Each structure stands twice: as structure tokens, then as C-alpha cells.
Amino acid sequence: DFRPSRPPPRPPLAPRSPARLGSLAHRPRGLLPPMGAQCTLPPVAPPSCECALDGPTAIRTRLRVGSVSSFLDAPLQHALAEGSYSKLDVNLNWVKCPQDAGAVMSMLSAGLIDMGFMFTEDAVAFALQGSIRICGTFLSTPRRWGLHVSCSNRDCVPSFLANGLLGIPDENGGAIMASVISDQPGFEALMGVQRKTLSSVRRACEAMSRNLIQGAIWERRTASGLVDCGEWDVLLDLPMPWPALVIVATRDSLYAKAGAIKHFIDFARVACQDFKANQDGKSSEFLKLRYGMVRDEAAAWLSSMSWPCECEVAESTILGPLARLEALGLVPAGRVGDPARLIAKDLCLMAQLGTRVPSPRKCHDPVAADGGGAEDEDFCLPAEPTAPLEVASASQPAEEPIQASPAGGVWTDEASESPAAPPPDREGSSSACEEHEPVPAG
């Protein structure tokens, strides 16, 4: 018989233990160790608080800072170029953002960056939405704006512009400065001028050369090249009525990384002081190489700039842009009564300038407390009364007002519990909400 013989049958395998079968069943396919190798779990990092900077572990908090990388934040760029970031106790990620406040706000909302630098008017407008808070003042020097016309119309009067279009940049600052310039004596005719938003100064130059616009309100630093070469002439030059840049951060970042944010602001303050000192001409040389400034121009620009970089915001820095934004209809009017609600109260202080009229206490909405789709608790507005109010008797004792502390601090409206049965209103009351003096915290 020439048929090949079959191999003998294999002996049966020994049964595996249930513990061994359970451990193999829960392992993903392709991750089983080879024969003879031992599989060990990676060491688990000890838990640490992300707010803590000085702990027993060497883990550093990652802080993502966004900036448009313009000449206004040149001190930080110089510090990073010199390698000064090695002094930081955080894992810094410097993110270059586009030249658009809306894009920066989208990156903050999406969690791509934790904090950043914004123009003051944009920061106030976005802080009203409740997703970010203002943490301090970075650049106190205001931006300068100018009313520019073509050199062929340099002898024209402002009423000449009333019959045409006025070009402004596509940002809140352009609309605000158009309103500020129209308030100046002799320029009242610009109040009703139609405006055309343009994306860049190059677009504005092209539109003016083709006589599509008769004037342009633009930032002086951006339009300085067109003025120097003789394309444009300046009819009026005005500074913005508040600081240029403020520091903003998301509410989630302020909750989880407050220590890292405070540490970065301290680092930025030292970097700004070193850049302002201009020792051995290093700052002037950096401005020359990065932005093309000559040495004398760089020295003059450095002397005119001020970077306090501090966790403090003046009250006028909030109220000024807020009043202009509400007057122009760029934000809802009456959205917030206390400007301290727009800042990070645990990190930033507000310098009280003068006497501010106290804002009325907001009503407590029971529907909002139950999660009925209410607005942010920081900006809840009182509900309108649906029934006529009863007039209380004159014998009812008046409530003593809460005395304000003479010490400075952040003004807050302390929340109070709603009583079981609302008491009758006093004489002369026209609203269900009683007005109280704001109570200073701390």
C-alpha cells in the first residue's frame, strides 16, 4: 500500500484555569504578550491638583496661551525668543491665533486655548456672553486711531465725507472709534455717514483709490505706511478712551488652572519690565529684526508704551466700552448692572474710580433654579410683574439699608434666600425687586 500514512493525533490540551481564561478574555486582540514574555502594567502617576505649582511631583500644568503675535505683545515674544520660558513652572504652549477676535473666542470656547490677550472692547463684548472672564490689564497704552482721506482730498472738510461711504475695519474698535470721532466738534456730520466694513488696510487703500469710499477710520500704526508714502492723509488723530489689551481666560480654566494663570501673569510682568528697560539695546534690536523698525523709532515706541501686566482692571475700563457697545447696539442693553461680574473675582481686582451708582438686586427666578432653560446666573434679569402691586401701610417699619464698607474691594451683590411669603411693598415702590446697596466682598 503506497498511500501516505496519517500523522498521529495530537494529545488533548490541559484545561486552563478560570482565572487564566478571564484575564485573556478581557485583553484586546493584538495586545497579547508573546510566549515567554511577562506583561506588566505601567506605573500609575500619583494624583495631583492641577492648580498646584509647587508639589512633591514633577508634573507641570499645561497652559495654552493664545495671541495674535502683533507688536503689542512684543515683550512676550522677546522673552520666548530669548528662552526665558525655562523659568516657568508650567508647561507653556504658545498658540498663534488669527487676526480676528471672533476666531480667538471660538478657540477659547472649544478649549483649544486656556487664556489669551484681547482688545478691551472685544473682551467686554464676549465676557457678556458668560463664557470668559477678564483677568487683568496687559497693555495700558490706548490704541491711536485716525480719520484718513486720500491726499487729493486733504483740503476737504468733514462734511465732504457725509455724501459718501466711510471705510472701517471689521471689528468692534472701528465702529466705536467712528462714534468717538463723530462726537468731536466739527465732525458731527459723520454721525449719519454710511459705513463699509473692510477686512484689511490693503482693501481700504484699493477702495479709496477707486473712489468707492471717501474716507477710512483706521488704526494709526497699521495705516502708517500709507501715510508715509503719501497715499493717505490724516484729518484727525485720537486715542481710544481705554487700555488696549486685557488678559482673558475661560471659566473652566479659571476653575482648574487658577494657579498656573497667576504664575504666567507674574512671569509676563517680569518679561515686560525687562523689555521696557531695553538693556544693551536688545529690545530695539528685536523690534528692528522682527518688525522692521529703525533704532530711533524703536526707542521712541518703547518709551510711549506701558505694559503693567497686572491682575487689576479699572472700573472705567469696563464701563467705557460697555456704554459704547450698548449705544451702538452691538450688545444687548441692560445685560449686566455690576461691571465686577465680567472679571475673574478670585484672581483680579477692580480699582474703584469715583462713586458708582449701585445696581439693583436681580430677582431670583424659580424656573431658572430648576433648570428651565434660564440664562447665566451672573446675568439673570428680573421678571416683569404680571399683577398690580399692593401699597403697604405707612405704619410698616422701614428696612435699614446695608452700609457699604469704606475699604476698597470688588463690589458684589450678595444673594439672599426668597422668603416663604413675599411681604407687601413699601410706598412708592414700582417693582417687585427692592434696591439695595452693593456689599463689598472682603
Residue, then its C-alpha position, 0 to 999 in steps of 0.5 A: d500500500f503506497r498511500p501516505s500514512r496519517p500523522p498521529p493525533r495530537p494529545p488533548l490540551a490541559p484545561r486552563s484555569p478560570a482565572r487564566l481564561g478571564s484575564l485573556a478574555h478581557r485583553p484586546r486582540g493584538l495586545l497579547p504578550p508573546m510566549g515567554a514574555q511577562c506583561t506588566l502594567p505601567p506605573v500609575a502617576p500619583p494624583s495631583c491638583e492641577c492648580a498646584l505649582d509647587g508639589p512633591t511631583a514633577i508634573r507641570t500644568r499645561l497652559r495654552v496661551g493664545s495671541v495674535s503675535s502683533f507688536l503689542d505683545a512684543p515683550l512676550q515674544h522677546a522673552l520666548a525668543e530669548g528662552s526665558y520660558s525655562k523659568l516657568d513652572v508650567n508647561l507653556n504652549w504658545v498658540k498663534c491665533p488669527q487676526d480676528a477676535g471672533a476666531v480667538m473666542s471660538m478657540l477659547s470656547a472649544g478649549l483649544i486655548d486656556m487664556g489669551f490677550m484681547f482688545t478691551e472692547d472685544a473682551v467686554a463684548f464676549a465676557l457678556q456672553g458668560s463664557i470668559r472672564i477678564c483677568g487683568t490689564f496687559l497693555s495700558t497704552p490706548r490704541r491711536w486711531g485716525l480719520h484718513v482721506s486720500c491726499s487729493n482730498r486733504d483740503c476737504v472738510p468733514s462734511f465732504l465725507a457725509n455724501g459718501l461711504l466711510g471705510i472701517p475695519d471689521e471689528n468692534g474698535g472701528a465702529i466705536m472709534a467712528s462714534v468717538i470721532s463723530d462726537q468731536p466738534g466739527f465732525e458731527a456730520l459723520m454721525g449719519v455717514q454710511r459705513k463699509t466694513l473692510s477686512s484689511v488696510r490693503r482693501a481700504c487703500e484699493a477702495m479709496s483709490r477707486n473712489l468707492i469710499q471717501g474716507a477710512i477710520w483706521e488704526r494709526r500704526t497699521a495705516s502708517g505706511l500709507v501715510d508715509c508714502g503719501e497715499w493717505d492723509v490724516l484729518l484727525d488723530l485720537p486715542m481710544p478712551w481705554p487700555a488696549l489689551v486685557i488678559v482673558a481666560t475661560r471659566d473652566s480654566l479659571y476653575a482648574k488652572a487658577g494657579a498656573i494663570k497667576h504664575f504666567i501673569d507674574f512671569a509676563r510682568v517680569a518679561c515686560q519690565d525687562f523689555k521696557a528697560n531695553q538693556d544693551g539695546k536688545s529690545s530695539e534690536f528685536l523690534k528692528l529684526r522682527y518688525g522692521m523698525v529703525r533704532d530711533e523709532a524703536a526707542a521712541w515706541l518703547s518709551s510711549m508704551s506701558w505694559p503693567c501686566e497686572c491682575e487689576v482692571a479699572e472700573s472705567t475700563i469696563l464701563g467705557p466700552l460697555a456704554r459704547l457697545e450698548a449705544l451702538g447696539l452691538v450688545p444687548a442693553g441692560r445685560v449686566g448692572d455690576p461691571a465686577r461680574l465680567i472679571a475673574k473675582d478670585l484672581c483680579l481686582m477692580a480699582q474703584l474710580g469715583t462713586r458708582v451708582p449701585s445696581p439693583r438686586k436681580c430677582h431670583d427666578p424659580v424656573a431658572a433654579d430648576g433648570g428651565g432653560a434660564e440664562d447665566e446666573d451672573f446675568c439673570l434679569p428680573a421678571e416683569p410683574t404680571a399683577p398690580l402691586e399692593v401699597a403697604s401701610a405707612s405704619q410698616p417699619a422701614e428696612e435699614p439699608i446695608q452700609a457699604s464698607p469704606a475699604g476698597g474691594v470688588w463690589t458684589d451683590e450678595a444673594s439672599e434666600s426668597p422668603a416663604a411669603p413675599p411681604p407687601d411693598r413699601e410706598g412708592s415702590s414700582s417693582a417687585c425687586e427692592e434696591h439695595e446697596p452693593v456689599p463689598a466682598g472682603 
